[in-house]
């Protein structure tokens, strides 16, 4: 259920959830600004994305390190800009809960892509898209915060919007070169009032390396201990200063490849259990549609022998699709970056940024099953072989269910091109006022093809079948060989045997889909950190930031013409196109009321507001207020309260109706029907009214349900409110220690999503709400579900809350040894979702939505321990995901007769990385999942686990090596 119910910083540096120093400057290209060196040469102990002292290439690494350590030990305070505010602040002096991740922390995990790394963090939910999800994702990797969904988090690159992926309508983390990342800042709080719509759950700001004056080449390779999952990457950059440092040009590039893993290479993922897990007395594996063909008549259930005959179908004849599909996607990605600026004077610095990515992804799925037409086709809903069909050994009308292995396994290949270009000018205005005027243009094109999807009309011709009433999907079929004989290339075939190669080539089909996205963004930002000084004793400064933005976004999806008409056997789709434009203005004021006063070492308040005028929904206002109070130097209290707003995206508004297969089981299926406990009798009675005997009926879809999805032009925007309350402790008597505790709470109203097929069916068949029965249609002749309709709607609301506890400790043990400890912990207090306005609230905290493979664990933790001894460093990382009770969207599962699995245990995983620094060389090697922990079993019907939560364990034990050199 959940939201989808409705898919050189050193190794010892700790992940920070408070505000540390960063070298982002209010006037970022001044001559005195620090220049970035390679990530592997940043000073010991730095937590910012750029070194805070000038790094001249002629200085030795030892001199740089001594200067950096001296600076840190001196406790120097630095003014920085941290995501969540348009004004700079000092260390730990911002009320917004922001987690800062350094480039080294990402690289030391062995993560090939940024999305793979983010999955480790407790605040990152499982409602996004990962590289271990292979069905329908198009190879994209999109993240979410707090399980609020990937469409409710805003991803920025260097503080500005970038092009998103047109297929998934979200920012694709696979397009980012991990070696070009300087740092990632995660605002774990709403940000609509400062950054605009979509920043409902928070903001992820990816800061890239800029203004470089040296060069670097880094090579990385990795492989699992069973010899698959090979990864490779080469990355480099080179920067040049010119005109005595007034200008700089930096170029960067990378090439990454990551091979997919076959599902049959992991014993825990194959064979696939598909039945309801509550009853282990009748476990089923694989699909009820075999490659030989299954034929059901009024008197029997038969399997084709392959020689024209049949025999009785048995449970052992089920098809194990896990043998033929991928467990993870194959990826290749090439990136190119360009960055330039020139300081004409302090008032005028033109700059240009350009980032490009070309990504290819591919995955393999089992051969296409055939059971009848796909919406909106008028071809037969049920594929009948007439009783008088020549060679029909049953002598009766037989319904055919057959997996077309003759067409080969389905293979989806996707090519995605994404670029964002930014041209702008920045500088000082006067008396501390600065400006930044920029124009961004972003573009994404996705081209996708899937082979082996079949042409249903040609298959019928191949079998010599013709509708008695053409255009009527409920029409009977008759044998007429002339429909094949008259078609060029058609080879008349017997459905009880395999297709010849010529017949398979004639009836097969490869679909082609195209997606386009375009972004235009004019942005003006003005700020001054010191507008006035408070006119009382111990008063501080008043800072003001303001700006305007005019943004336009367009998206279009052009499905394959044959797919759109429903003539293939894959999921049908419809054209989608649309867009919007918005003009916005924002204002932020930050006032330090007291500074260095009694019981007020620091007392700062901040207020932000944004006014938006959409051409689609009119105007919207959002605001946030915060307070940051440090009574003494050692402790700080902070709180925020703000609102959010999200307009429906193009797919939600304009999406054409399309067919997909949701993870859900027909309530009339004999195994599913027995799992409803006290409501089982009601379910059985409802099924009986439709002529279905729920004690013997078997669904043909193996844990999936054909579902019609689509947009809704009558949607209203979502609104929300978020507040956080927390404290940061930095005791002077324990130097290097920082701890924070934060309580957070989100409320959403008019939530835009679609209801899960399981929820709709359960509401109908248990009698909880029979109005949903109208959304369910069945094939009259077989009783199988034809479709469940679930379009986007403002379904109700969501409330979620939790507690973050974060600890960072750095201690210099000896002159050459540094120990660091870091821990990020999240306790989920509640996750309440309302599926109907005014309806029941469902608590999903601690629940695993086992059918769709994502969940809301109550406890998550990510801890690291690092030891640096001179040039040698060792880092240990631990990830923990708490246990969860399985839920089908309405109720927790309970065991039937004492059998079955109904929960997932807590899971630990462990990684180790070793680094070595020698002159200008940096070496790194590591082992992820060092104990080869298997992901826990989840009856998902796909891969026996939950990829959105446990995808990092899918590869098993993985070893990587990396070498880099600076020049």
N, C-alpha and C positions, 0 to 999 in steps of 0.2 A: 504494500500500500504506500505509505509515505508520500513524498511529493511526486515520485514517478508513477505512483499508483494511479495514480490518477492517470531509464536507461537511463702579497700573500698573507690571506687569513689562514691560520694554521689549523691542523687537524684537531688541536685541543680547544679551539675557539667554540664557545657554547652558543646554542641558539638563544637569542634574547627575546623576551616578551616585554621588556621595558624599553625605554628610549636611550639608545646608546649613540655615541658619536658617529657621524657620517660626514664625508667630505663634500656633500652636495652644498653648493654655495648659493647665496642669494644673487650674486653676480658671478656666474660660473666660469667665465673665461678671462678673468682679470690676470694680469701678468704675474701676480704673486701667488696665483692659485697653485695648489698641489697638483702634480702630474701623477697619473696612475702608472704603476709598474705592473708586471704580471701578477696574477692572483697568487701564484706560488711564491712571490717574493715580498708580499705584504708584511709589515712588521709583526713581530710576535705579539699576540694578544689583541690585535685590532679587531674590532667588530664591525667596522664600517666597510662600505664597498670600495672605497678608494683610500690609499694611504694618506695620512693627515700631515705628513712632512714631505717637503720636496724630495724627490728621488732622482738624483742625477745619475745617468748611466755610468759615469766614470767612477762613482763611489763604489767601494766594495760592499758586498752584502753584509759583512760584519759591521761596517760603519753604520749602514742603514739601520740594522737591528739595534745597535747600541743607542742611536739617537731616538729610535721609536720607544724603546724600553724606558729611557730617561724621561721622555715626554709623558708616557703613561704613568710612571711612578710619581711624577710630579703632580698628578691629578689635574692636568690641564682641562678646562672646560671648553667645549667647542660648540659653536652655533650651527645647527643643522636644520634641514627641512625633512620632516618625517611624514609619511602618508597619513592623512587624516586632518592635516592643517595646511593652509597656504602660507603660513608664517613660520619662520625658523624659531627654534627653541634651544635650550641647553639640555644636557643629558638628563634623562628621567623627568623632564618638566613638561610633559604633555599628558592630558587626561585620557586620550584615546588608547585602548589596548592594542598595541602593534607588536607583532612578532617579526624580528629581523633575522633572516637567514643569509649567511655569507656564501660566497662561491665555493669556498673550500669545504664547507659542510655538505654541499650538494655533491661535489666531486668525490669526497671520501666514501660515499655510500656505493659508488659504482653505478649510479643511475645514469642511463644513457639519455633519458629525456627528463625534462623538468616535471612533467606529470607523474612519472614513476617515483620521483623523490617526494613530491607533495603528499602522496598517499600515506607516507609514514607519519605525518603530523596529526596529532589527536583532533585538531580543530577542522581538519579536512574530512568531509563526509563521504558517503558511498553513493550519493545520488548523481554523481558525475559520470563521465565516460573514460574508460581506461584502455590501455593497450592490450589488456588481457580479456577484453570483451570483443568478440569477433563477429557477432551477428548484427549487421545493420549500423555499425558505428562509422563506417567509411574510413577507418584508420585514424580518426581524430582522438585526441586526449583532452578532455575538458574537466575542469575541477569545480568543486562546490565547497561552501563553508557551512558548517553546522548542520549538514543534511537538509539544507533549504533549497537545493537544486542548482544546477549549473547555469540556469537562466536568471538567477538572483544574485550572482556575484559578478562584479565588474573587474575585468583584468585590464590594467594599464601597462604600457611600456614607456619607461622614463616619464611617468606621470601623465601621459596622454593616451587617448584612445587609439587603438590600432585595428586593423582589419580582422574580422572574425571569420570563422569557417561557415560557408554558405550551407553546407549539408546539415550541420548540427546546430547552427545559429548560436555559436559560442566561440570563445577564443581557444584556438588549438595550441596546446602547450608543446606539441611535437615540432612546431615551427621555430622554436627557440634553440639556439646553439648554447648548450649548457656551459661551454667554456668561455662564452662571451658575457655571461651573467656576472655582474659585480655583486649584487645582493638582491634579495627578494623581501619586500615588506608586505606583511599581511595585516590589514586592518580588520580585526575581529569585532566589528561593530558596524552598524549601518552607516553609509556614506552618501546617501542620495542628496543631502543638503549641500554638499560640496562638489560632488562629481556628477550628479545627475542620476537619471533613472538607471535601473539594473543593480545599483549598489545597495541592495536590500540587506543581504547577509554580511556584506563587507567588500573590501577591495584588496586585490592582489596587484601590487606594483612591482614589475620586473625592471630593475635598474641594470642597464647594460654598461659595459666599459666604454668610456669616451676619452677624448683628449689625451691619447697615449703618445709617448715619445720613444718607445722602444718596440721590440718585436718579440714574438713567441710562436713556437710551433709545439703542439702537443699531440701525441699519438696514444690511443687507448685501444685495447682489445680484451675480450672476455669470452668465456665459454662455460657451460655447465659441466658438472662432473660426469655426466653421461654422454658428453660429446655433442650436444645440440645447443640451440639458443645462442649461436655465435653472434657477437657484437663487435663492431669496429668503428673507430672514429679517428679522423685527422682534423685538426683545427689549428688556425693560426691567425695572427693579426700583426699589423705593422703600422706604427704611427710616426709622423714627421712634423716637427715644428718648423716654421719658416718666418721670415721677417723678424728675427730676434725674439721669437716666442709669441708674437702677436697673433699668429695664425697656426692652425693645426689641421692636418688631414690624417684620418685613421681609416684603414680598411681591414675587414675581417672576413673570414670564410670558414666553412666546415663541410665535411661530408661524413654522414653517419649511416651505418647499415646494421640492421638487427633482424636476424632470421627468426621465423616463427617456429613454434613447437607443436608437433603433432599430438593430438589428444591420446592416441594409443601408446605413446611413449611414456605415459604416466599411469601407473597401475591404479592409483586412487581415483583417476578420472574416467576409467574405462573398465567394464561396461557401465552405461549410464542408467541409474535407477530413476524411474519416471513416475511411479505411483505415489499416492498419498503416503507419507512416511508414518502416519499414525498406526497403520496396521502392517506389521512385518510378517504376518502369517501368509501373505500372498504377494510377495515382492515381484515386481515386473521390471524388466530391463529392456531398454531400447524401444523401438517403434513397432506399432502393430501393423505397419505397412512394409512388407518385405520386398526384396528385389525380384523375387520369382513371380510375385503377384498373388494377391489374396482375393478370393471370389466368394461372396456371401449370397446365398439363395434363401428361399423361404424354409428350406429343409436342412441346410448345411452350411458349414464354414470351411472353405477349401483353400489349399495351397497348390499352385501350379507346379508340376514336376519338372517343367522345362522341355518335355518331349511331347507336349500336347495333352497330357493327362492331368489329373488332380488327385490329391489325397487330403485327408482331414488336416486342418490347420491346428497346430499345437503351440503351447507357450514357448517351446524351444525354437520355433520358427520366427520369432520376433527379430527384427533387424537392429543390430547394434551400430547406430550411427556414429558412436564415439570412435570407431575404427577409421573413419574417413574424414574427420574434420580437424581443424586447427584449434589448439588451446590458446595460443597467442598470435597476434598479427605479425606478419613480416613488414618491416619498415625500412625505407631509405629516405634520407633527408639531406638536401644540400642547402646551405644558407650563404648569403652574401650581405655584408653590412658596409655602409659608408657613412662617415661622419666628418664634417668640416665646419670650421668657424674662422672668423677673422675679426680681431678687435680693432676697428677703425678708430674708435675712441671710447671713453667710458660710457658714452651715451648710445653708442651704435655698434652692436656686434651681430652681424648677420650670421646665420648658421643653417646647415642643411643636414638632415638625417635620412637615411634610406635603409630599409631592411627587407630582404627578399628571402623566400623559402620555396623550394620545390620538393614536395613530398610524394613518394609512391608507397602505397601499402597494398597488401594482398592477403587474402585468407581463403581457406578451402572449407566448404561445408559438404555434408553428405548429399548424395544424388537427390534430385527433385522427386517428391512423391506426387502421384496423380490420384485424385479422388473425385474430381469434378471441376466445374468452371469457377473462376475467380471474379468477384464483383469488379466492374459492372457488366461483365460479359453476358450475352444472351445465349451462349452455348450451354449444353446440358449441365445442370447443377450436379447430377449424378451420372456417372459413366456406367450405363447398363450394357451388358452383352446379352442380346436377345436369346431366348431359348432356342430359336431356330437358326442361330448363327452357325455357319459351317465349322465344324471342329469344336463346338462347345460341349465338353464332356459331361457337364452337369445336367444337361437337358432342361434347364430352367433359366428364367431370367436371372442373371448374376450381376451383382454390383461389384465393380472392379476397383481394388485399391492396390496400386503398384508403384514401387519406387524405381524410377527409370535409370538404372545403372548403365544402360546402353548409351545414355547421353554423357556419361562421366560425372564426376563430382562437380558440384557448383563451385566456381572460382570467381571471387569478386576482386577486382583490381581497381584501385582508385588513384588518380593523379590530382594533386592539389597544388596550385600556385597562389602564393599570398605575398603581397608587398604593401608596405606603408611608407610613404614619403612625407617628410615634414620640412617645410621651409619657413624660416622665421627670423625675427630680429629681436634682440633684447638689450637691455642696458639700464643705466641710471637716468632718472628724470631730473630730480633736484631734491635737496634736503632729505635724503634717505628714501625717496620714492623710486621704485624700480618697476620696469615693465617687461612683458614678454608677449609678443604678438606673433602668432603662428597660424599656418594653414596646413592641414593634414589631408592627404588623399590616400585612401586604402582600397584595396581591391583583392578579391579572392575568386578563383574559378576552380571548380571541382568537376572532373570528368570521371565517371564511374561506369564500369561494365561488369556484367555478371554472365558467365557462360553456363550452359546446361539448364536454362530455365524452361525450355520447351515451348513449342507452339501448339496449343491445344487443338486448334482447328485442323492443323496438318496431321496431328496424331489421330484424330477421328478419321480423317481421310485415309491414313495409312491402315487403319483397322477396317476400312470400308463401312463406316457407320454414318448414318444420315438422320437428322431430326425429321420427325413426321411433321412438325410445325416449326419451320425455321423462324428464329427470333424469339421463341418461347423456351426459356431455360428449363421449364418443367416438362418439355415435350419428350415423348418416347423416342427411342432410337430403333432404326431398322437397318438390316444389312443391305448395302447397295454398293457392290464393288466398282461400279462405274465412277463413283466420286473420286476414287484413286486413279483409275485407269485414264481418266480425262485430265489429270493434273500432272504436268511435266515434273519428272523427278520422283514422283510418288511410287513407293514399292508396297504392294499389298501384303499385309502381315497378319499373323494370328496373335491375338492378345494373350494366348496361353503359352506362348513361346517368346524367346528373346527376339528383339528387332535385329535385322541384319545391319551391317555398317551403313549401307546405303539408305535403309529406312530410318536409321537413327539420325543420319546427317540431314535427311529431308525434314524430319519432325522436330529437330532441335532448334534452339534459338539462343542468341547472345544479346542481352539488352544493353542499352547505352543511355545514361542519365547525365544531365548537365545542371550545375548549380552556379549562380553568380551572386556576388555580394559587392556592394560599393559603399564607401564612407567618404563624406566630405565634412570637414570640421574646421571652422574659423574660430580661433580662440584668442582672447585678450586677457592677460592677467596683470594686475597692478598690486604692489604691496609695499608696506613700510613698517618695519618692526619697531620703530621709535618715533611715532607721530608726536606724542607729547609725553611729558613726565608727570606722574601723579603729584598734585600740589600739596601733599602732606608728608609728614615724616615717615621714612621707610617706604614710601610709595615707589612703585616701579614704572615701567613704560606701558603705553598703550600702542598696540600694533593693529594695523588695519590692512585687510586684503579685499580686493574686489575684482570683478571681471565679468566678461560676457562670453557667450558661446553660441554659435549658430551651427547646428549639425543636421545633416541629412543622411539617411540610410535607406538603401534599396536592396531588395533580395528577390531572386527569381529561381524557380526550380522547373526545369523542363524534363519531364519524364520521357522515357522511350514511348513512341507512339503505340506500339503493340501492347506494352505494359499498361498504358493509360486506358486502352480500350478493354482490358481484361482478357486479351486473347492468349496471353502466356499463362504459365502456371505459377509464376512467382507473385509476390505481393503486388497488388495493383496500386497505382498512384495517380494523382491528378496534378495538373499545372498549379503552381502557386507563385504569386507575384504581388509585390506591393512595396510600400515604403512610407516614410514619414519625414517631416522636418520639424525642428524645434528650435526656438530662440530662448536663451536663458540668461539670467543674470544672478550673480551671487555676491554676498557680502559677509566678511568675517571680521570680528573684532576680538582681540585678546588683550586683557588688561591684567597686569600684575599689581594687585591692590596693595600687597605688603611684601617687603623683601628684607630679610635679616632683622625682623622685629621679634618681640617676645611672643612665643608660641606661634610664630608665623615666619619661619625661615623662608617660606614662599607661599603665597596665596594668589592664585591666578584663576580668572574666570575666562571662558571663551564662549562666544555665541556665533553661530553660522546660520545663514538663511539663503534659500535659492528660490527664485521664481522662474517657472517654465511655462512657455506658451507653445502648445502642440497644435499642429494643423489637423490632428485627428480627434483629440479629446479636450481641447481647450486648455485652460490654465491649471497649474498646480503649484502649491507652496509647500516647501519642506524646511525644517529647521532642526537645529541641535544646540543644546546648551551643555556646558561642562564646567566642572570645578576641580581644581588641583591644589591641595593644601598639604604643606609639609610643616607641622608644628615645630619639629626639630630636624636636623640634618639627616637623621637616621631612618625616618619613616615618612611616608607620603600617602595621603588618602586621595582618591580620585573617583569621579562619578560623571556619567554622561546620560543624557536623555534626548532622544531625537525621533524624527519621523522619517518614513520612507514612502516611495511612490514608484510603481512600475507599470508602464503601459504595456499592453499585450504586444508581443513581437509579431513578425509577419506571418509565421506559421500558425500562431494561435489565432490571429485575426482572419487571414485569408487562405489558410491551408485548404486545398481541395481534399475531397473525401478519398481515403485510401484504405486498403486492407492490410492489416498486419496480423501477426500471430502472438497474442499475449500469453504470458506464463499463467495459465489458469486451467482448472480441470472442471469438466462438465459435472454439475451436481447430480445428474442422473447416472453417471458412471458408477458401476457397482461398488468399486472401492471407495470413491469419493462420497457416495450417498451414505455409506456406513459410518462416516467420520463425523456426522453432525450431532452425535449424542442424543439429547432429548428432542432435538428437532428433526431427527432422521425420519420419523413417521410422517411429518409434514412434507418433507422433501419427497418421500416415496409417493405420497398421495398426489402431489403436484405433478410429478413425472407421469403417474398413471393416467391423469386427466389428458395428457398429451400422447397417450398410447405407448408409453415407455415403461418397461419392467425394470426398475432400478436395481433389482437383485441380480440381474444377468446382463444388463446392457453394458457395452464397452465403447468408450469414446475412441474415435479413429485418430485423434490428434495428439496422443501421447503427452499429456500435460500442457498442451497449448490450445488456445481457442481463437478461431478467426474473428478478428475485431475490426470494425470500421472506425477509423479515426478521421478527424477533420477540424477545420477552423470554425470560428463562430464570430461573425461580424458584429454581434450584439454584446460582446464582452465589455466589461467595465475595467478600469485600471485597478490594480491592487494597491492597498494602502497598508502601512504598518507603523509600529512604534517599537523602539529598542531602548533599553537602558542597561547600564553597567555600573557596578559599584565595586571598588577594589582598593588594594593597598600595595605599596612597594616598600620593601625594607632593605636598606643598605647600611648595616651597622658599621660604625667607624672602628669598633673594637675587633671586627673580623674583616680585615681588608680583602677586597676581591669577591665578597659575597653579595649577591643580590637575590631577593626572593619576592615573589608577587602572588597575590591571591585576587581573583576577579570573579564576581558573580555577574552573569549575563542573562538577559531575557528578551526574547523576540515575540512580537504579536503581529500576525498578518490577518487582514480582512479582505473579503472578496477575492480569495485566493484563486488564481487561474491555473487550472490543471484539468486532467480528465480522470474519471473514476476508473478503477481497475475492473477488468472483466470479471474477476472472481467476486468482487464486491457486488457488482450489478446482478450477477447470477445468484449469489447467496441471498441477497435481499429479496429477489423474486421467489426462489424455491423454498426458502424457509418461512415465507409469509410475512417477513419483517416490513416489506414495502412492495406490494404487488404492482405499483406503478412502473417499476423497472422491468416488468415482464414484457412490456411493449418494445423494449430495446433488444429483445432476443428473438431470433427467427431460426426455425429448424427446417431441414429438408423433410417434406411430408413422407416420402417413401422410405427413408431410412431412420428418421429420428435424430440424425446427427445435426449438431449445431451448424447452421449456415453462416450466421454472423451475430456478433454482439455489437451494438452501436454505442460508441463512447466518444463524443466530441468534446472539445474544450468548453469549459464553463466556469463561472465564478461559483465554486462549489461551497464555500464556507470559510473556515479560518484555520489558523495554526498557531499554537503557542508552544514555545520550547525554551528551556532554561537550563543552566548548568553552572559549574564552577571550574575555573582554570587555576591550577597551581603550578608555578614555574620557579625553578631554582637554577642559579648559575653561580659557580664558585671557582675562582682561579687563585692558586697559591704557588708561590715560588718556593719550592722545597729546598733547592740548593742554587748556587750561582748558575748551574747549567740545567737544572731540572724544573719543569713547570707541570703542575697537575691541575687539570680542569675537570669539573663535574657540571653536568647539565641535565635537567629533567623537565619535561613538558607533560603535564597531567591534566586530563579533562574528566570531570564527573558530570554525566548527564543527569539532571534532576527530573525533567519531564519532557515529553514530546507528545503533545496533544493535537490531534487533527479532527476537524469537523468536516464531514463529507457532504453535508447539506446545511443550508442556512437555517439556523435554529434547531438543527438536529443533534444527534448524539456525538459526544466527544470520545475519540478512541485514543488510548494511551499506548504509544508505540515505544516508549523508553524501555530499553533492554530487550527489544523484540527484533527478530530476524524475519523479514518478509521473504520466506524461503523460496517462493515460486519465482520471484524476480531477482533474488540474489543480493539484496542490500539490506542493511540493518542499522540500528541505532544502539550500539553497546553503551551500557551505563558507564563503563570505565575504559579509558584509553591512556596509554603512557608511552612516551618515547624518551629514553635516557641515553646519555653518552658519557664516557669516561676517557679522558685523553692524558697521555704522558709524553712530554717533549724533553728529550735529552740531547741538547746540542742540535745536530743536524738530523737526528733520528726521532721519529714520532710514532706512537701507537695509539689507536683509537678503538674503543669497544662501544658498540651501539646495541641497544635492546629496544624491541618494540613489543608492546602488549595490547591485545584487543580482548576485551572482556567477553564472557559468555552471554548468550542470548536465547530467549525462548522463541520458538517458531510461531509465526502468526500468519494467517491467510488473508489478512486485511480487515477482519471483523472479530475474530476470536483466536485465543491461543490454542494450539493443538494439544490434545490430551491423548494418552495412549489408549489403544483399543485392545481390551483383554490383556492388558499388561505388556503388550508388545510395542515395538516401534521406537523410533527416535523422534523427539519433539524439541530438542534444544541443541545448541552448539556450545562447546566448552570454551573457556578462555585460552588464548593462544599466545605463547612467547616465541619470538624469533631473535636471532643473535647474529651480529656482523662484526668483523674485525678488519681494520685497515692499518697498514704500515707505510710510513713515508720516510724518504731519505733525501737530503739536500746536499749537493756536491757542486761547488762553484756556481755556475749558471744553470746547472741541471737540477731537475726535480723529478724524483721517482716515487711511484706510488703503486702499491699492490694490496689487494684485499680479497676477502671471502665473504660473500653475503649468504645469509641463511646457513651459517657454518655447521649447524647440527642437522641440516637437511630436514627441517621440519615440514611435514606435509600439511597442506591446508585442511581444515576440518571438513567433515562430510556435511553437505547441505543438499537436500532433495530438490535441487533446482530444475531437474529434468534436462539440464544442458551439459554440465561438466562435473556434477557431484560436489560442487562447492559454490562459493560466492566470489566471483572475480573482482567485484567492485571493492570488497573489503580485504580479500586475501590474495589479490593478484600478485603481490610481491613474493609470494611463496610458490607460485605456479612453476617457476623455472627450476626450483629446487636449489641445491648448493651451486653457487656461481662464483667463479674465480676471474679476477680482472687484473691487468697490469697497465700502468700508464707511465709515460716518460715525456718530459717537456724541457725545452731549452729556451732561455731568454737571450736576446742579442740586441 
